[in-house]
């Protein structure tokens, strides 16, 4: 459990340090993301982005578990 918490902490630090470059990635604006904009209403559901992030995180967790 301690090793997992340390890895999560290091990952959060790495994302924080790399955020200026990571924010330039087109995540959140991919084809398949649902965006509905009306006059007084907007709805955004990033389904494609969530699938990609899930696949990447699953692969990383699988590699760490080996």
mmCIF file as Biopython writes it, N, C-alpha, C and O atoms, coordinates in Angstrom:
data_model
#
loop_
_atom_site.group_PDB
_atom_site.id
_atom_site.type_symbol
_atom_site.label_atom_id
_atom_site.label_alt_id
_atom_site.label_comp_id
_atom_site.label_asym_id
_atom_site.label_entity_id
_atom_site.label_seq_id
_atom_site.pdbx_PDB_ins_code
_atom_site.Cartn_x
_atom_site.Cartn_y
_atom_site.Cartn_z
_atom_site.occupancy
_atom_site.B_iso_or_equiv
_atom_site.auth_seq_id
_atom_site.auth_asym_id
_atom_site.pdbx_PDB_model_num
ATOM 1   N N  . UNK A ? 1  ? 0.831   -1.193 0.000   1.0 0.0 1  A 1 
ATOM 2   C CA . UNK A ? 1  ? 0.000   0.000  0.000   1.0 0.0 1  A 1 
ATOM 3   C C  . UNK A ? 1  ? 0.874   1.255  0.000   1.0 0.0 1  A 1 
ATOM 4   O O  . UNK A ? 1  ? 0.568   2.224  -0.694  1.0 0.0 1  A 1 
ATOM 5   N N  . UNK A ? 2  ? 1.957   1.239  0.773   1.0 0.0 2  A 1 
ATOM 6   C CA . UNK A ? 2  ? 2.826   2.409  0.833   1.0 0.0 2  A 1 
ATOM 7   C C  . UNK A ? 2  ? 3.456   2.701  -0.524  1.0 0.0 2  A 1 
ATOM 8   O O  . UNK A ? 2  ? 3.554   3.859  -0.931  1.0 0.0 2  A 1 
ATOM 9   N N  . UNK A ? 3  ? 3.883   1.650  -1.224  1.0 0.0 3  A 1 
ATOM 10  C CA . UNK A ? 3  ? 4.501   1.838  -2.532  1.0 0.0 3  A 1 
ATOM 11  C C  . UNK A ? 3  ? 3.500   2.434  -3.520  1.0 0.0 3  A 1 
ATOM 12  O O  . UNK A ? 3  ? 3.861   3.287  -4.331  1.0 0.0 3  A 1 
ATOM 13  N N  . UNK A ? 4  ? 2.262   1.993  -3.455  1.0 0.0 4  A 1 
ATOM 14  C CA . UNK A ? 4  ? 1.226   2.513  -4.349  1.0 0.0 4  A 1 
ATOM 15  C C  . UNK A ? 4  ? 0.987   4.000  -4.092  1.0 0.0 4  A 1 
ATOM 16  O O  . UNK A ? 4  ? 0.873   4.782  -5.036  1.0 0.0 4  A 1 
ATOM 17  N N  . UNK A ? 5  ? 0.910   4.388  -2.835  1.0 0.0 5  A 1 
ATOM 18  C CA . UNK A ? 5  ? 0.694   5.799  -2.506  1.0 0.0 5  A 1 
ATOM 19  C C  . UNK A ? 5  ? 1.874   6.666  -2.944  1.0 0.0 5  A 1 
ATOM 20  O O  . UNK A ? 5  ? 1.683   7.791  -3.406  1.0 0.0 5  A 1 
ATOM 21  N N  . UNK A ? 6  ? 3.073   6.150  -2.800  1.0 0.0 6  A 1 
ATOM 22  C CA . UNK A ? 6  ? 4.250   6.900  -3.243  1.0 0.0 6  A 1 
ATOM 23  C C  . UNK A ? 6  ? 4.218   7.062  -4.760  1.0 0.0 6  A 1 
ATOM 24  O O  . UNK A ? 6  ? 4.508   8.147  -5.264  1.0 0.0 6  A 1 
ATOM 25  N N  . UNK A ? 7  ? 3.872   6.005  -5.497  1.0 0.0 7  A 1 
ATOM 26  C CA . UNK A ? 7  ? 3.795   6.094  -6.957  1.0 0.0 7  A 1 
ATOM 27  C C  . UNK A ? 7  ? 2.720   7.071  -7.405  1.0 0.0 7  A 1 
ATOM 28  O O  . UNK A ? 7  ? 2.924   7.830  -8.354  1.0 0.0 7  A 1 
ATOM 29  N N  . UNK A ? 8  ? 1.578   7.058  -6.730  1.0 0.0 8  A 1 
ATOM 30  C CA . UNK A ? 8  ? 0.507   7.998  -7.071  1.0 0.0 8  A 1 
ATOM 31  C C  . UNK A ? 8  ? 0.959   9.427  -6.804  1.0 0.0 8  A 1 
ATOM 32  O O  . UNK A ? 8  ? 0.687   10.324 -7.602  1.0 0.0 8  A 1 
ATOM 33  N N  . UNK A ? 9  ? 1.645   9.641  -5.694  1.0 0.0 9  A 1 
ATOM 34  C CA . UNK A ? 9  ? 2.174   10.969 -5.377  1.0 0.0 9  A 1 
ATOM 35  C C  . UNK A ? 9  ? 3.179   11.446 -6.410  1.0 0.0 9  A 1 
ATOM 36  O O  . UNK A ? 9  ? 3.137   12.600 -6.837  1.0 0.0 9  A 1 
ATOM 37  N N  . UNK A ? 10 ? 4.084   10.561 -6.814  1.0 0.0 10 A 1 
ATOM 38  C CA . UNK A ? 10 ? 5.071   10.919 -7.840  1.0 0.0 10 A 1 
ATOM 39  C C  . UNK A ? 10 ? 4.398   11.216 -9.176  1.0 0.0 10 A 1 
ATOM 40  O O  . UNK A ? 10 ? 4.819   12.115 -9.904  1.0 0.0 10 A 1 
ATOM 41  N N  . UNK A ? 11 ? 3.358   10.462 -9.492  1.0 0.0 11 A 1 
ATOM 42  C CA . UNK A ? 11 ? 2.618   10.703 -10.723 1.0 0.0 11 A 1 
ATOM 43  C C  . UNK A ? 11 ? 1.930   12.065 -10.698 1.0 0.0 11 A 1 
ATOM 44  O O  . UNK A ? 11 ? 1.935   12.782 -11.699 1.0 0.0 11 A 1 
ATOM 45  N N  . UNK A ? 12 ? 1.345   12.418 -9.574  1.0 0.0 12 A 1 
ATOM 46  C CA . UNK A ? 12 ? 0.687   13.721 -9.444  1.0 0.0 12 A 1 
ATOM 47  C C  . UNK A ? 12 ? 1.711   14.853 -9.585  1.0 0.0 12 A 1 
ATOM 48  O O  . UNK A ? 12 ? 1.441   15.861 -10.238 1.0 0.0 12 A 1 
ATOM 49  N N  . UNK A ? 13 ? 2.877   14.683 -8.975  1.0 0.0 13 A 1 
ATOM 50  C CA . UNK A ? 13 ? 3.935   15.690 -9.097  1.0 0.0 13 A 1 
ATOM 51  C C  . UNK A ? 13 ? 4.392   15.811 -10.546 1.0 0.0 13 A 1 
ATOM 52  O O  . UNK A ? 13 ? 4.576   16.918 -11.050 1.0 0.0 13 A 1 
ATOM 53  N N  . UNK A ? 14 ? 4.575   14.666 -11.221 1.0 0.0 14 A 1 
ATOM 54  C CA . UNK A ? 14 ? 5.019   14.680 -12.617 1.0 0.0 14 A 1 
ATOM 55  C C  . UNK A ? 14 ? 3.995   15.378 -13.503 1.0 0.0 14 A 1 
ATOM 56  O O  . UNK A ? 14 ? 4.365   16.180 -14.360 1.0 0.0 14 A 1 
ATOM 57  N N  . UNK A ? 15 ? 2.726   15.086 -13.309 1.0 0.0 15 A 1 
ATOM 58  C CA . UNK A ? 15 ? 1.683   15.737 -14.109 1.0 0.0 15 A 1 
ATOM 59  C C  . UNK A ? 15 ? 1.677   17.237 -13.839 1.0 0.0 15 A 1 
ATOM 60  O O  . UNK A ? 15 ? 1.509   18.035 -14.762 1.0 0.0 15 A 1 
ATOM 61  N N  . UNK A ? 16 ? 1.860   17.620 -12.586 1.0 0.0 16 A 1 
ATOM 62  C CA . UNK A ? 16 ? 1.902   19.041 -12.249 1.0 0.0 16 A 1 
ATOM 63  C C  . UNK A ? 16 ? 3.060   19.760 -12.915 1.0 0.0 16 A 1 
ATOM 64  O O  . UNK A ? 16 ? 2.907   20.881 -13.400 1.0 0.0 16 A 1 
ATOM 65  N N  . UNK A ? 17 ? 4.220   19.115 -12.938 1.0 0.0 17 A 1 
ATOM 66  C CA . UNK A ? 17 ? 5.387   19.730 -13.560 1.0 0.0 17 A 1 
ATOM 67  C C  . UNK A ? 17 ? 5.282   19.771 -15.076 1.0 0.0 17 A 1 
ATOM 68  O O  . UNK A ? 17 ? 5.775   20.702 -15.714 1.0 0.0 17 A 1 
ATOM 69  N N  . UNK A ? 18 ? 4.639   18.763 -15.651 1.0 0.0 18 A 1 
ATOM 70  C CA . UNK A ? 18 ? 4.516   18.681 -17.106 1.0 0.0 18 A 1 
ATOM 71  C C  . UNK A ? 18 ? 3.252   19.340 -17.647 1.0 0.0 18 A 1 
ATOM 72  O O  . UNK A ? 18 ? 3.007   19.290 -18.852 1.0 0.0 18 A 1 
ATOM 73  N N  . UNK A ? 19 ? 2.451   19.949 -16.793 1.0 0.0 19 A 1 
ATOM 74  C CA . UNK A ? 19 ? 1.151   20.486 -17.198 1.0 0.0 19 A 1 
ATOM 75  C C  . UNK A ? 19 ? 1.236   21.498 -18.342 1.0 0.0 19 A 1 
ATOM 76  O O  . UNK A ? 19 ? 0.373   21.464 -19.219 1.0 0.0 19 A 1 
ATOM 77  N N  . UNK A ? 20 ? 2.234   22.404 -18.387 1.0 0.0 20 A 1 
ATOM 78  C CA . UNK A ? 20 ? 2.274   23.335 -19.525 1.0 0.0 20 A 1 
ATOM 79  C C  . UNK A ? 20 ? 2.322   22.621 -20.882 1.0 0.0 20 A 1 
ATOM 80  O O  . UNK A ? 20 ? 1.772   23.120 -21.864 1.0 0.0 20 A 1 
ATOM 81  N N  . UNK A ? 21 ? 2.967   21.474 -20.938 1.0 0.0 21 A 1 
ATOM 82  C CA . UNK A ? 21 ? 3.049   20.732 -22.203 1.0 0.0 21 A 1 
ATOM 83  C C  . UNK A ? 21 ? 1.850   19.800 -22.373 1.0 0.0 21 A 1 
ATOM 84  O O  . UNK A ? 21 ? 1.368   19.607 -23.489 1.0 0.0 21 A 1 
ATOM 85  N N  . UNK A ? 22 ? 1.367   19.224 -21.275 1.0 0.0 22 A 1 
ATOM 86  C CA . UNK A ? 22 ? 0.226   18.311 -21.361 1.0 0.0 22 A 1 
ATOM 87  C C  . UNK A ? 22 ? -1.055  19.045 -21.742 1.0 0.0 22 A 1 
ATOM 88  O O  . UNK A ? 22 ? -1.931  18.466 -22.383 1.0 0.0 22 A 1 
ATOM 89  N N  . UNK A ? 23 ? -1.173  20.305 -21.357 1.0 0.0 23 A 1 
ATOM 90  C CA . UNK A ? 23 ? -2.398  21.055 -21.675 1.0 0.0 23 A 1 
ATOM 91  C C  . UNK A ? 23 ? -2.512  21.359 -23.169 1.0 0.0 23 A 1 
ATOM 92  O O  . UNK A ? 23 ? -3.588  21.715 -23.649 1.0 0.0 23 A 1 
ATOM 93  N N  . UNK A ? 24 ? -1.417  21.221 -23.899 1.0 0.0 24 A 1 
ATOM 94  C CA . UNK A ? 24 ? -1.456  21.456 -25.351 1.0 0.0 24 A 1 
ATOM 95  C C  . UNK A ? 24 ? -1.970  20.252 -26.127 1.0 0.0 24 A 1 
ATOM 96  O O  . UNK A ? 24 ? -2.277  20.367 -27.313 1.0 0.0 24 A 1 
ATOM 97  N N  . UNK A ? 25 ? -2.068  19.092 -25.470 1.0 0.0 25 A 1 
ATOM 98  C CA . UNK A ? 25 ? -2.602  17.901 -26.136 1.0 0.0 25 A 1 
ATOM 99  C C  . UNK A ? 25 ? -4.079  18.118 -26.437 1.0 0.0 25 A 1 
ATOM 100 O O  . UNK A ? 25 ? -4.765  18.817 -25.691 1.0 0.0 25 A 1 
ATOM 101 N N  . UNK A ? 26 ? -4.578  17.529 -27.519 1.0 0.0 26 A 1 
ATOM 102 C CA . UNK A ? 26 ? -5.977  17.783 -27.895 1.0 0.0 26 A 1 
ATOM 103 C C  . UNK A ? 26 ? -6.991  16.955 -27.095 1.0 0.0 26 A 1 
ATOM 104 O O  . UNK A ? 26 ? -8.115  16.762 -27.559 1.0 0.0 26 A 1 
ATOM 105 N N  . UNK A ? 27 ? -6.626  16.467 -25.920 1.0 0.0 27 A 1 
ATOM 106 C CA . UNK A ? 27 ? -7.582  15.709 -25.119 1.0 0.0 27 A 1 
ATOM 107 C C  . UNK A ? 27 ? -8.729  16.614 -24.708 1.0 0.0 27 A 1 
ATOM 108 O O  . UNK A ? 27 ? -8.509  17.752 -24.294 1.0 0.0 27 A 1 
ATOM 109 N N  . UNK A ? 28 ? -9.927  16.123 -24.818 1.0 0.0 28 A 1 
ATOM 110 C CA . UNK A ? 28 ? -11.104 16.921 -24.511 1.0 0.0 28 A 1 
ATOM 111 C C  . UNK A ? 28 ? -11.719 17.553 -25.738 1.0 0.0 28 A 1 
ATOM 112 O O  . UNK A ? 28 ? -12.794 18.146 -25.658 1.0 0.0 28 A 1 
ATOM 113 N N  . UNK A ? 29 ? -11.049 17.435 -26.879 1.0 0.0 29 A 1 
ATOM 114 C CA . UNK A ? 29 ? -11.575 18.009 -28.118 1.0 0.0 29 A 1 
ATOM 115 C C  . UNK A ? 29 ? -11.480 16.985 -29.240 1.0 0.0 29 A 1 
ATOM 116 O O  . UNK A ? 29 ? -11.312 17.349 -30.404 1.0 0.0 29 A 1 
ATOM 117 N N  . UNK A ? 30 ? -11.585 15.725 -28.898 1.0 0.0 30 A 1 
ATOM 118 C CA . UNK A ? 30 ? -11.443 14.654 -29.871 1.0 0.0 30 A 1 
ATOM 119 C C  . UNK A ? 30 ? -12.769 14.357 -30.573 1.0 0.0 30 A 1 
ATOM 120 O O  . UNK A ? 30 ? -13.832 14.658 -30.030 1.0 0.0 30 A 1 
ATOM 121 N N  . UNK A ? 31 ? -12.721 13.777 -31.762 1.0 0.0 31 A 1 
ATOM 122 C CA . UNK A ? 31 ? -13.959 13.329 -32.395 1.0 0.0 31 A 1 
ATOM 123 C C  . UNK A ? 31 ? -14.610 12.262 -31.510 1.0 0.0 31 A 1 
ATOM 124 O O  . UNK A ? 31 ? -13.927 11.359 -31.027 1.0 0.0 31 A 1 
ATOM 125 N N  . UNK A ? 32 ? -15.863 12.356 -31.307 1.0 0.0 32 A 1 
ATOM 126 C CA . UNK A ? 32 ? -16.573 11.431 -30.432 1.0 0.0 32 A 1 
ATOM 127 C C  . UNK A ? 32 ? -16.937 12.059 -29.100 1.0 0.0 32 A 1 
ATOM 128 O O  . UNK A ? 32 ? -17.810 11.551 -28.396 1.0 0.0 32 A 1 
ATOM 129 N N  . UNK A ? 33 ? -16.283 13.156 -28.743 1.0 0.0 33 A 1 
ATOM 130 C CA . UNK A ? 33 ? -16.665 13.889 -27.549 1.0 0.0 33 A 1 
ATOM 131 C C  . UNK A ? 33 ? -17.954 14.647 -27.852 1.0 0.0 33 A 1 
ATOM 132 O O  . UNK A ? 33 ? -18.075 15.294 -28.892 1.0 0.0 33 A 1 
ATOM 133 N N  . UNK A ? 34 ? -18.900 14.560 -26.947 1.0 0.0 34 A 1 
ATOM 134 C CA . UNK A ? 34 ? -20.212 15.161 -27.169 1.0 0.0 34 A 1 
ATOM 135 C C  . UNK A ? 34 ? -20.236 16.567 -26.578 1.0 0.0 34 A 1 
ATOM 136 O O  . UNK A ? 34 ? -19.982 16.748 -25.387 1.0 0.0 34 A 1 
ATOM 137 N N  . UNK A ? 35 ? -20.539 17.550 -27.399 1.0 0.0 35 A 1 
ATOM 138 C CA . UNK A ? 35 ? -20.651 18.934 -26.942 1.0 0.0 35 A 1 
ATOM 139 C C  . UNK A ? 35 ? -21.941 19.515 -27.512 1.0 0.0 35 A 1 
ATOM 140 O O  . UNK A ? 35 ? -22.118 19.574 -28.729 1.0 0.0 35 A 1 
ATOM 141 N N  . UNK A ? 36 ? -22.830 19.939 -26.638 1.0 0.0 36 A 1 
ATOM 142 C CA . UNK A ? 36 ? -24.091 20.560 -27.036 1.0 0.0 36 A 1 
ATOM 143 C C  . UNK A ? 36 ? -24.100 21.971 -26.470 1.0 0.0 36 A 1 
ATOM 144 O O  . UNK A ? 36 ? -24.006 22.161 -25.257 1.0 0.0 36 A 1 
ATOM 145 N N  . UNK A ? 37 ? -24.212 22.945 -27.336 1.0 0.0 37 A 1 
ATOM 146 C CA . UNK A ? 37 ? -24.222 24.346 -26.896 1.0 0.0 37 A 1 
ATOM 147 C C  . UNK A ? 37 ? -25.496 25.009 -27.406 1.0 0.0 37 A 1 
ATOM 148 O O  . UNK A ? 37 ? -25.778 25.006 -28.604 1.0 0.0 37 A 1 
ATOM 149 N N  . UNK A ? 38 ? -26.249 25.567 -26.490 1.0 0.0 38 A 1 
ATOM 150 C CA . UNK A ? 38 ? -27.455 26.327 -26.816 1.0 0.0 38 A 1 
ATOM 151 C C  . UNK A ? 38 ? -27.293 27.726 -26.228 1.0 0.0 38 A 1 
ATOM 152 O O  . UNK A ? 38 ? -26.239 28.058 -25.686 1.0 0.0 38 A 1 
ATOM 153 N N  . UNK A ? 39 ? -28.330 28.535 -26.335 1.0 0.0 39 A 1 
ATOM 154 C CA . UNK A ? 39 ? -28.239 29.900 -25.806 1.0 0.0 39 A 1 
ATOM 155 C C  . UNK A ? 39 ? -27.941 29.928 -24.315 1.0 0.0 39 A 1 
ATOM 156 O O  . UNK A ? 39 ? -26.974 30.561 -23.893 1.0 0.0 39 A 1 
ATOM 157 N N  . UNK A ? 40 ? -28.743 29.262 -23.520 1.0 0.0 40 A 1 
ATOM 158 C CA . UNK A ? 40 ? -28.598 29.313 -22.063 1.0 0.0 40 A 1 
ATOM 159 C C  . UNK A ? 40 ? -28.145 27.987 -21.476 1.0 0.0 40 A 1 
ATOM 160 O O  . UNK A ? 40 ? -28.314 27.751 -20.279 1.0 0.0 40 A 1 
ATOM 161 N N  . UNK A ? 41 ? -27.579 27.127 -22.292 1.0 0.0 41 A 1 
ATOM 162 C CA . UNK A ? 41 ? -27.258 25.782 -21.815 1.0 0.0 41 A 1 
ATOM 163 C C  . UNK A ? 41 ? -26.073 25.244 -22.600 1.0 0.0 41 A 1 
ATOM 164 O O  . UNK A ? 41 ? -25.982 25.414 -23.816 1.0 0.0 41 A 1 
ATOM 165 N N  . UNK A ? 42 ? -25.174 24.596 -21.885 1.0 0.0 42 A 1 
ATOM 166 C CA . UNK A ? 42 ? -24.114 23.873 -22.585 1.0 0.0 42 A 1 
ATOM 167 C C  . UNK A ? 42 ? -23.853 22.566 -21.836 1.0 0.0 42 A 1 
ATOM 168 O O  . UNK A ? 42 ? -23.851 22.517 -20.606 1.0 0.0 42 A 1 
ATOM 169 N N  . UNK A ? 43 ? -23.635 21.523 -22.613 1.0 0.0 43 A 1 
ATOM 170 C CA . UNK A ? 43 ? -23.407 20.191 -22.072 1.0 0.0 43 A 1 
ATOM 171 C C  . UNK A ? 43 ? -22.203 19.605 -22.781 1.0 0.0 43 A 1 
ATOM 172 O O  . UNK A ? 43 ? -22.115 19.643 -24.009 1.0 0.0 43 A 1 
ATOM 173 N N  . UNK A ? 44 ? -21.274 19.061 -22.005 1.0 0.0 44 A 1 
ATOM 174 C CA . UNK A ? 44 ? -20.065 18.488 -22.576 1.0 0.0 44 A 1 
ATOM 175 C C  . UNK A ? 44 ? -19.813 17.132 -21.935 1.0 0.0 44 A 1 
ATOM 176 O O  . UNK A ? 44 ? -19.764 17.018 -20.710 1.0 0.0 44 A 1 
ATOM 177 N N  . UNK A ? 45 ? -19.653 16.105 -22.761 1.0 0.0 45 A 1 
ATOM 178 C CA . UNK A ? 45 ? -19.388 14.747 -22.279 1.0 0.0 45 A 1 
ATOM 179 C C  . UNK A ? 45 ? -18.232 14.171 -23.096 1.0 0.0 45 A 1 
ATOM 180 O O  . UNK A ? 45 ? -18.436 13.744 -24.232 1.0 0.0 45 A 1 
ATOM 181 N N  . UNK A ? 46 ? -17.016 14.153 -22.533 1.0 0.0 46 A 1 
ATOM 182 C CA . UNK A ? 46 ? -15.828 13.725 -23.277 1.0 0.0 46 A 1 
ATOM 183 C C  . UNK A ? 46 ? -15.658 12.212 -23.309 1.0 0.0 46 A 1 
ATOM 184 O O  . UNK A ? 46 ? -14.720 11.686 -22.711 1.0 0.0 46 A 1 
ATOM 185 N N  . UNK A ? 47 ? -16.537 11.515 -23.986 1.0 0.0 47 A 1 
ATOM 186 C CA . UNK A ? 47 ? -16.538 10.044 -23.988 1.0 0.0 47 A 1 
ATOM 187 C C  . UNK A ? 47 ? -15.264 9.466  -24.609 1.0 0.0 47 A 1 
ATOM 188 O O  . UNK A ? 47 ? -14.682 8.539  -24.046 1.0 0.0 47 A 1 
ATOM 189 N N  . UNK A ? 48 ? -14.821 9.982  -25.739 1.0 0.0 48 A 1 
ATOM 190 C CA . UNK A ? 48 ? -13.623 9.465  -26.397 1.0 0.0 48 A 1 
ATOM 191 C C  . UNK A ? 48 ? -12.387 9.723  -25.541 1.0 0.0 48 A 1 
ATOM 192 O O  . UNK A ? 48 ? -11.527 8.852  -25.407 1.0 0.0 48 A 1 
ATOM 193 N N  . UNK A ? 49 ? -12.301 10.901 -24.972 1.0 0.0 49 A 1 
ATOM 194 C CA . UNK A ? 49 ? -11.176 11.231 -24.105 1.0 0.0 49 A 1 
ATOM 195 C C  . UNK A ? 49 ? -11.135 10.299 -22.900 1.0 0.0 49 A 1 
ATOM 196 O O  . UNK A ? 49 ? -10.062 9.834  -22.517 1.0 0.0 49 A 1 
ATOM 197 N N  . UNK A ? 50 ? -12.287 10.020 -22.298 1.0 0.0 50 A 1 
ATOM 198 C CA . UNK A ? 50 ? -12.329 9.130  -21.143 1.0 0.0 50 A 1 
ATOM 199 C C  . UNK A ? 50 ? -11.910 7.718  -21.513 1.0 0.0 50 A 1 
ATOM 200 O O  . UNK A ? 50 ? -11.237 7.055  -20.724 1.0 0.0 50 A 1 
ATOM 201 N N  . UNK A ? 51 ? -12.287 7.246  -22.684 1.0 0.0 51 A 1 
ATOM 202 C CA . UNK A ? 51 ? -11.901 5.896  -23.127 1.0 0.0 51 A 1 
ATOM 203 C C  . UNK A ? 51 ? -10.389 5.822  -23.323 1.0 0.0 51 A 1 
ATOM 204 O O  . UNK A ? 51 ? -9.758  4.855  -22.897 1.0 0.0 51 A 1 
ATOM 205 N N  . UNK A ? 52 ? -9.808  6.827  -23.957 1.0 0.0 52 A 1 
ATOM 206 C CA . UNK A ? 52 ? -8.366  6.826  -24.188 1.0 0.0 52 A 1 
ATOM 207 C C  . UNK A ? 52 ? -7.605  6.866  -22.866 1.0 0.0 52 A 1 
ATOM 208 O O  . UNK A ? 52 ? -6.647  6.116  -22.681 1.0 0.0 52 A 1 
ATOM 209 N N  . UNK A ? 53 ? -8.020  7.724  -21.957 1.0 0.0 53 A 1 
ATOM 210 C CA . UNK A ? 53 ? -7.360  7.804  -20.650 1.0 0.0 53 A 1 
ATOM 211 C C  . UNK A ? 53 ? -7.501  6.488  -19.898 1.0 0.0 53 A 1 
ATOM 212 O O  . UNK A ? 53 ? -6.553  6.048  -19.247 1.0 0.0 53 A 1 
ATOM 213 N N  . UNK A ? 54 ? -8.656  5.858  -19.974 1.0 0.0 54 A 1 
ATOM 214 C CA . UNK A ? 54 ? -8.876  4.581  -19.306 1.0 0.0 54 A 1 
ATOM 215 C C  . UNK A ? 54 ? -7.963  3.493  -19.864 1.0 0.0 54 A 1 
ATOM 216 O O  . UNK A ? 54 ? -7.394  2.711  -19.103 1.0 0.0 54 A 1 
ATOM 217 N N  . UNK A ? 55 ? -7.821  3.438  -21.179 1.0 0.0 55 A 1 
ATOM 218 C CA . UNK A ? 55 ? -6.950  2.439  -21.799 1.0 0.0 55 A 1 
ATOM 219 C C  . UNK A ? 55 ? -5.492  2.661  -21.394 1.0 0.0 55 A 1 
ATOM 220 O O  . UNK A ? 55 ? -4.780  1.710  -21.070 1.0 0.0 55 A 1 
ATOM 221 N N  . UNK A ? 56 ? -5.058  3.911  -21.413 1.0 0.0 56 A 1 
ATOM 222 C CA . UNK A ? 56 ? -3.674  4.221  -21.039 1.0 0.0 56 A 1 
ATOM 223 C C  . UNK A ? 56 ? -3.423  3.874  -19.566 1.0 0.0 56 A 1 
ATOM 224 O O  . UNK A ? 56 ? -2.412  3.251  -19.242 1.0 0.0 56 A 1 
ATOM 225 N N  . UNK A ? 57 ? -4.327  4.268  -18.684 1.0 0.0 57 A 1 
ATOM 226 C CA . UNK A ? 57 ? -4.148  3.956  -17.265 1.0 0.0 57 A 1 
ATOM 227 C C  . UNK A ? 57 ? -4.200  2.452  -17.003 1.0 0.0 57 A 1 
ATOM 228 O O  . UNK A ? 57 ? -3.460  1.948  -16.158 1.0 0.0 57 A 1 
ATOM 229 N N  . UNK A ? 58 ? -5.054  1.741  -17.708 1.0 0.0 58 A 1 
ATOM 230 C CA . UNK A ? 58 ? -5.113  0.285  -17.560 1.0 0.0 58 A 1 
ATOM 231 C C  . UNK A ? 58 ? -3.809  -0.360 -18.010 1.0 0.0 58 A 1 
ATOM 232 O O  . UNK A ? 58 ? -3.328  -1.295 -17.369 1.0 0.0 58 A 1 
ATOM 233 N N  . UNK A ? 59 ? -3.235  0.127  -19.103 1.0 0.0 59 A 1 
ATOM 234 C CA . UNK A ? 59 ? -1.964  -0.418 -19.582 1.0 0.0 59 A 1 
ATOM 235 C C  . UNK A ? 59 ? -0.839  -0.131 -18.596 1.0 0.0 59 A 1 
ATOM 236 O O  . UNK A ? 59 ? 0.002   -0.994 -18.346 1.0 0.0 59 A 1 
ATOM 237 N N  . UNK A ? 60 ? -0.817  1.062  -18.039 1.0 0.0 60 A 1 
ATOM 238 C CA . UNK A ? 60 ? 0.214   1.412  -17.056 1.0 0.0 60 A 1 
ATOM 239 C C  . UNK A ? 60 ? 0.075   0.545  -15.809 1.0 0.0 60 A 1 
ATOM 240 O O  . UNK A ? 60 ? 1.069   0.032  -15.294 1.0 0.0 60 A 1 
ATOM 241 N N  . UNK A ? 61 ? -1.144  0.381  -15.325 1.0 0.0 61 A 1 
ATOM 242 C CA . UNK A ? 61 ? -1.363  -0.448 -14.133 1.0 0.0 61 A 1 
ATOM 243 C C  . UNK A ? 61 ? -0.994  -1.902 -14.409 1.0 0.0 61 A 1 
ATOM 244 O O  . UNK A ? 61 ? -0.449  -2.579 -13.538 1.0 0.0 61 A 1 
ATOM 245 N N  . UNK A ? 62 ? -1.285  -2.383 -15.605 1.0 0.0 62 A 1 
ATOM 246 C CA . UNK A ? 62 ? -0.930  -3.759 -15.967 1.0 0.0 62 A 1 
ATOM 247 C C  . UNK A ? 62 ? 0.584   -3.919 -15.988 1.0 0.0 62 A 1 
ATOM 248 O O  . UNK A ? 62 ? 1.110   -4.920 -15.501 1.0 0.0 62 A 1 
ATOM 249 N N  . UNK A ? 63 ? 1.289   -2.935 -16.552 1.0 0.0 63 A 1 
ATOM 250 C CA . UNK A ? 63 ? 2.753   -2.991 -16.594 1.0 0.0 63 A 1 
ATOM 251 C C  . UNK A ? 63 ? 3.359   -2.936 -15.196 1.0 0.0 63 A 1 
ATOM 252 O O  . UNK A ? 63 ? 4.340   -3.626 -14.922 1.0 0.0 63 A 1 
ATOM 253 N N  . UNK A ? 64 ? 2.790   -2.126 -14.315 1.0 0.0 64 A 1 
ATOM 254 C CA . UNK A ? 64 ? 3.299   -2.022 -12.947 1.0 0.0 64 A 1 
ATOM 255 C C  . UNK A ? 64 ? 3.026   -3.294 -12.147 1.0 0.0 64 A 1 
ATOM 256 O O  . UNK A ? 64 ? 3.767   -3.624 -11.221 1.0 0.0 64 A 1 
ATOM 257 N N  . UNK A ? 65 ? 1.984   -3.986 -12.501 1.0 0.0 65 A 1 
ATOM 258 C CA . UNK A ? 65 ? 1.604   -5.205 -11.768 1.0 0.0 65 A 1 
ATOM 259 C C  . UNK A ? 65 ? 2.476   -6.403 -12.155 1.0 0.0 65 A 1 
ATOM 260 O O  . UNK A ? 65 ? 2.562   -7.373 -11.402 1.0 0.0 65 A 1 
ATOM 261 N N  . UNK A ? 66 ? 3.119   -6.342 -13.321 1.0 0.0 66 A 1 
ATOM 262 C CA . UNK A ? 66 ? 3.935   -7.462 -13.797 1.0 0.0 66 A 1 
ATOM 263 C C  . UNK A ? 66 ? 5.134   -7.639 -12.974 1.0 0.0 66 A 1 
ATOM 264 O O  . UNK A ? 66 ? 5.934   -8.538 -13.234 1.0 0.0 66 A 1 
#
